C-alpha cells in the first residue's frame, strides 16, 4: 500500500495479498476501468484497509475515488474522532471526502425500530445521496468473510430460507436507490488477513468498544458461539459455512429465476404443478411487490390454501387465486359482535345455534377422567360448567386458560400467539358459564378448570359444527 511505511520483510506477502484482491475484483467484474467509486469508510479496521487497498489499485485501473463517512452520533467524542481520522487519511491520500451525520437514536425511537435498523437505513440513504450528487454508480463496502459467517448464524437463528443463508452478494442494488450498486471487494477475505495487512502497512484505524459488548446479538455470535463451534465441533467452520452459503446462493438464484420467468410469462404452467420451492418464491416476490413482509408462515398459508384470505395487517387481507396470483383487499374494521343466546343445561340433551355455528350437548352420567379425541367433540365436567351457559362471541376483556396452562390470559393474546387473523377472531364463538368464565372457545383447546378429573360425576358432551350457508 503506497505512501505508508511497510516493513521490508512483509512487502512480498502484502503485495501477493493485494494482487489476490485485484484478481477477485477482475474475475467478478466488480469495477470497470476508469469508473468512479464511492468508498464507505467508518474509520474502523475493515473500511480503512478497504480505503488503502482501493487507493493502491486506483492508479493501475484508473478508478476515481471519493470517500464517504457517516457519523451515527451514538458515540459522542469517539464518533467525532473517527470522522477526523477519516478526513485526515483521505486528504493525505489526495481524495475527496464527504461526511454526513444523523440522529440515529432519535430515528429509532420515532420509528420504533432497533438502533441497528435505524443506523443502516440512515447510512444507506446518506451514501445514496452522496453517490447521486457526484454521479458515482458504485458504492464500495468493507464487508469481509467473517461478516458472512456471522450473518449466516444470525439469519439461521432468526429463521430464514435459502436466499437468506446465501448471505451478502458481491454486489447488489442499494436499498435506498436501486440504480446504484453496492460492491464488496473484500468479501472472501478473513478478518485476520485484514488485520495483518493493516499491521504490515501501518494503517491507522479506530476500535469501536461496542464491538466487544455481548449485549448485542451479533457480538454474542462472534465472541461466544463461533469460538465454541470452532473449538469443539469444526475447526474449519468458516470454510464450511462459506461453501454452504455459496451453494445455497446458487440454488436460490436458480429458483428465483424460475419464479421471475413464471410471473413474467403470458402462458404459465399451472401453479399447483410448480415445485414447492418455486411456488414459495412466486408468492415471496409478489408479497415484496405489495410492500408486505414475506414471512414464512404467511407464504405457506397462501401456498396451501387457494382463495382463503390471510390477514397481513389491520383491515388488510391477501389471498391467492387458482392461477397463483395474489390479490390484496381492504376490509372494514371488525366490530365486536354482541349477539348471544342462553342455553339451559337442565335437560339430558339439547341443541343451539349462533351465527352459523351449531352446538349439540348431552349430559352423561359417567364418572372419572378420560375421553375420546374425535374432531369437533369435547367433554367437560358438567357440574363445574353449571346449569346455565351463554353462547356468544369474543368480547373485550375476555380471559381464557387453555388446558395445560397455569393461569388465564387475555383471549386476544392467545389469538395473537396462535396467529388467528383479526377478522376470524370476531367470527369465532365462545361458551361462558353463568359467572362469565369461558370454558370453551371455538378452534382452541378446552379450558383447564373444566377438564374431566377422577372426581368427575357427570360429563357434558359438547359437539359443534359450522353450518354451510
Steps between C-alpha positions, in 0.01 A plus 500: 500500500675812380585811703507293819795355692519129424741255660736369228447142618126532451496662153484173297220360719304823489545536124374145441197570719414817306542317169259233628238767565571658159443163328177448691372842392588426138353147501167624637503821292432708808644823353565625147821672392488872568169498688404712800477322838359628827678342798294461819760553777407492868853528638509141625751234394297352213410822321844659549662195339246524215592867456872426472461193276276678247727806507799275433323344197335818371803618305520176301127486426424870466241499779381839624443468874284702738488426874169515692476491880176484700492602867221317686526740796488207742855515641549869575864614487615157382274528194638848428854361526413234241381771263823698546709189433315427175528863384873518576575167331299581188663840464848349546418261215376788288136383497179697528311426823134558581371465856143477620327445832153427638324434829477122480370459856224756441397331177490159670270636771274686257458203265504238778781301341837378626810720500655259248208535257483878539876536450498276193216694335646846570849387394380358169290810435807719555719286274235503225461880519877545481534261206224677306651840577833408341353262240678198643343167395666269758532510879777282647437342841754325723309182587728197525481122541456509880199731455351236269541221755347712778210594274441133418447413866298813575258417219498132591399584858231744385366260238569539129490322164759418236534859386561617856764233559679616186608811691621821342572498126815647351283772352134594515275806458499756780190472724471878485538532122489192272680693225816492715708187562646390833831318451695291755858448372623334824222247539726192475765637738505397870523766767843370603638574151372858521659544842833358376494736202425801718786410734746441215411825326461713813136584428346714774148406606266538797359227724127519582458381862140394430642216288595324822160535667315167523173689550488510118400170339753526216777538758375197696518298179852636433649464848308204646328276244762490221801435730301220668416337165857531375650357818264208557337419166669629183837681492441591133157645573535811285608298198204260537247777555623710208480197272142432614409866443641482149292189424185642659545825310540325164192284558295796624601692187370218278170482689466878488557502124236232445251693713568829318461337159173336610361834618605674177361232267175554313419129502595335825535148630230440759603624843428166667742328260795719600759363740436606860812719505387687188148542640645656813717735297209604276299599807807656667562730202136604479485584870814713465340683209199574721729643767414212732758309707518148346504307827523122471170426677315743273657355185411147610141593583453658157673211325285236669162671483351627177256793533535503881576855619790554740524810719817700437422810704218702650203466263717359216476151357684309227381191317633276221287404203519170309752653257746573782455877492444702816218744557494752784188663637407729781208419726298691749644489850334211686264589781420291804186297439256536790268217393459223758261229613445340839505121526337314792668166565245352743364248248699197389583641156432791268608712200570864423638710216664842482616682186581192294623277784286210623552337840355172625546415868423206725536429872650154557507323834853365462742573784879531479756651265589416142310546177525448123675722251247536221509820294263779610413307815597583856403381848480724808424450867127582492479603865783751459333651191162535674140498381499823296754611241527773240593441139644823363794663319834623635465824695754753636652383827432129445759274664560133431718226649564227240562157647860460610559868584545608861293819479244680286609746233325762293327319216635765264857401596421131450364577151808709421743224607313249282496750208121490469406777248324798653182456295486129590522579872177696486323218317585230750251398768576448869305338784492658846357390833239705684793662685651613169792254504588359156510121491515458121627708206440388144823368348697492828568237763252461786539705818724361774255545788218312329688186392394152610667375818484183712237668719274592208140371548326624183636583158389770261537368146548800272489459119517791255507560125494788258181522296528535121341828400 
